[in-house]
Amino acid sequence: MRELQVVDASELATAYAVARYAVRLDGDTLPLRVGEPAPDLEAYWPAECYTFITAWNPASEPHSDDANQTADALMVAQLDAAGVQRLAAWAEDPDGEWREPGWLLADMDNDLVDRLAHEFGQAGVLRWRRGEPVRLRMLVERPRDSDVPAEVADFTDWVADWVSGPVTA
């Protein structure tokens, strides 16, 4: 497992919260936004719970395309072995200058999500239940409340207790 060192969790959570996320399904690009429901996606692809995760750029540090693609292939192999339904998705900064591929997962258990995120060095994922707003799930220690902007805090869950073990269904 990787040891994740986050210099400024508040800043990182804010960057994740304002990023744009999307999935392409049946020829349509469906946006995902932290703090907003995703009714179009949920109508197209029914599930009880959704997760966006990526294996790219662990610890929010740029890695080569080869390293990122290798990590992504390892994540896909684990998702396939666990029988997790997935769709290709992506995240990008608000200016569209940075884009990172990822996966939208259906009905994956919280513990499994946390294990996978930790294994691939991810500080946060998107996670929400059907009919509810998209939430940011930060897998690092929560900063002082005064450091987290209200628009981020309202839709962010902080989970610092790592669970170890293999990813299984």
C-alpha positions in Angstrom: 0.0 0.0 0.0 1.1 3.5 -0.6 1.6 6.1 2.1 -0.3 9.2 1.0 1.2 12.5 2.1 -1.2 15.5 1.6 0.2 18.9 2.2 -3.0 20.9 2.2 -6.2 18.7 2.4 -8.5 21.7 2.2 -6.9 22.9 -1.0 -7.0 19.5 -2.5 -10.6 18.9 -1.5 -11.6 22.3 -3.1 -9.8 21.4 -6.3 -11.6 18.0 -6.5 -14.9 19.6 -5.6 -14.7 22.2 -8.4 -13.4 19.8 -11.0 -15.7 18.7 -13.8 -16.5 15.0 -14.1 -18.3 13.2 -16.9 -19.1 9.8 -18.3 -20.1 8.9 -21.9 -23.0 6.6 -22.2 -25.0 5.7 -25.3 -23.4 8.6 -27.2 -24.3 11.2 -24.6 -21.8 12.9 -22.3 -23.3 13.1 -18.9 -21.8 15.6 -16.4 -21.2 14.9 -12.7 -20.7 17.8 -10.3 -20.0 17.6 -6.6 -23.1 18.9 -4.7 -25.5 18.3 -7.6 -27.7 15.2 -8.3 -27.0 13.2 -11.4 -30.6 12.2 -12.6 -29.6 11.7 -16.3 -26.9 9.3 -15.4 -29.1 7.5 -12.9 -31.9 7.1 -15.5 -29.5 5.7 -18.1 -27.5 3.5 -15.8 -29.6 2.5 -12.7 -27.7 1.5 -9.6 -28.1 2.1 -5.8 -24.7 3.7 -5.4 -22.1 5.3 -7.7 -18.4 5.9 -7.4 -15.9 7.8 -9.6 -12.3 6.7 -9.1 -9.1 6.9 -11.0 -5.7 5.2 -10.8 -3.9 8.2 -12.5 -1.5 10.5 -10.8 -1.3 9.0 -7.3 -1.0 11.5 -4.4 -2.0 14.2 -7.0 1.5 14.2 -8.4 1.9 13.9 -12.2 3.2 10.6 -13.5 4.1 9.5 -17.0 1.3 8.2 -19.3 3.0 4.8 -19.2 3.0 4.7 -15.4 -0.6 5.9 -15.3 -1.8 3.4 -17.9 -0.1 0.5 -16.0 -1.8 1.6 -12.8 -5.1 1.8 -14.6 -4.7 -1.7 -16.1 -4.1 -3.0 -12.6 -7.2 -1.3 -11.3 -9.3 -2.6 -14.1 -8.0 -6.1 -13.4 -9.1 -5.8 -9.8 -12.5 -4.4 -10.7 -13.1 -7.2 -13.2 -12.0 -9.8 -10.7 -14.4 -8.3 -8.1 -17.3 -8.3 -10.7 -17.8 -4.5 -10.4 -19.8 -2.8 -13.2 -17.9 0.1 -14.7 -18.1 2.8 -17.3 -15.2 4.9 -18.6 -15.3 8.4 -17.2 -13.0 11.4 -16.7 -12.2 14.4 -14.5 -10.8 17.7 -15.6 -10.1 21.1 -14.1 -12.6 23.9 -14.7 -10.4 25.4 -17.5 -10.2 22.1 -19.3 -6.4 22.2 -19.3 -5.9 19.0 -17.3 -7.9 15.8 -17.9 -7.6 12.5 -16.2 -9.3 9.2 -17.1 -11.1 7.2 -14.5 -14.0 4.8 -13.9 -17.6 5.2 -12.8 -18.5 2.2 -10.7 -21.9 0.8 -9.7 -22.9 -0.6 -6.3 -19.4 -1.0 -4.8 -19.1 -1.3 -1.1 -17.5 1.6 0.9 -14.8 -0.5 2.3 -13.8 -1.8 -1.1 -13.8 1.7 -2.5 -11.5 2.9 0.3 -9.2 -0.1 -0.2 -8.9 0.5 -3.9 -8.4 4.3 -3.5 -5.7 3.7 -0.9 -3.9 1.0 -3.0 -3.7 3.4 -5.9 -2.7 6.5 -3.9 -6.0 8.4 -4.3 -6.8 11.1 -1.8 -10.5 11.3 -2.8 -13.3 9.8 -4.9 -16.8 10.8 -5.8 -19.5 8.7 -4.1 -23.2 9.1 -3.9 -26.5 7.2 -3.5 -29.2 7.2 -6.2 -31.3 10.3 -6.0 -28.9 12.2 -3.8 -26.3 14.9 -4.7 -22.8 13.7 -5.8 -20.5 13.8 -2.8 -16.7 14.0 -2.4 -15.2 11.3 -0.2 -11.8 12.4 1.0 -9.6 9.6 2.2 -7.3 11.8 4.3 -7.4 13.4 7.6 -10.0 16.2 7.8 -8.5 19.7 8.2 -9.9 22.2 10.7 -13.4 23.2 9.7 -12.3 26.8 9.3 -9.9 25.7 6.5 -12.6 24.1 4.4 -14.9 26.4 2.3 -18.6 25.9 3.1 -19.5 24.9 -0.5 -16.9 22.1 -0.2 -17.7 21.1 3.4 -21.4 20.7 2.7 -20.8 17.8 0.2 -17.6 16.3 1.5 -17.1 13.2 3.7 -13.8 12.8 5.4 -12.6 9.2 5.9 -9.1 8.8 7.4 -9.4 5.2 8.7 -7.7 3.1 6.0 -8.9 -0.5 5.5 -6.3 -3.0 4.3 -6.7 -6.1 2.4 -7.5 -7.2 -1.2 -10.3 -5.8 -3.2 -13.1 -8.5 -3.5 -16.8 -8.4 -4.2 
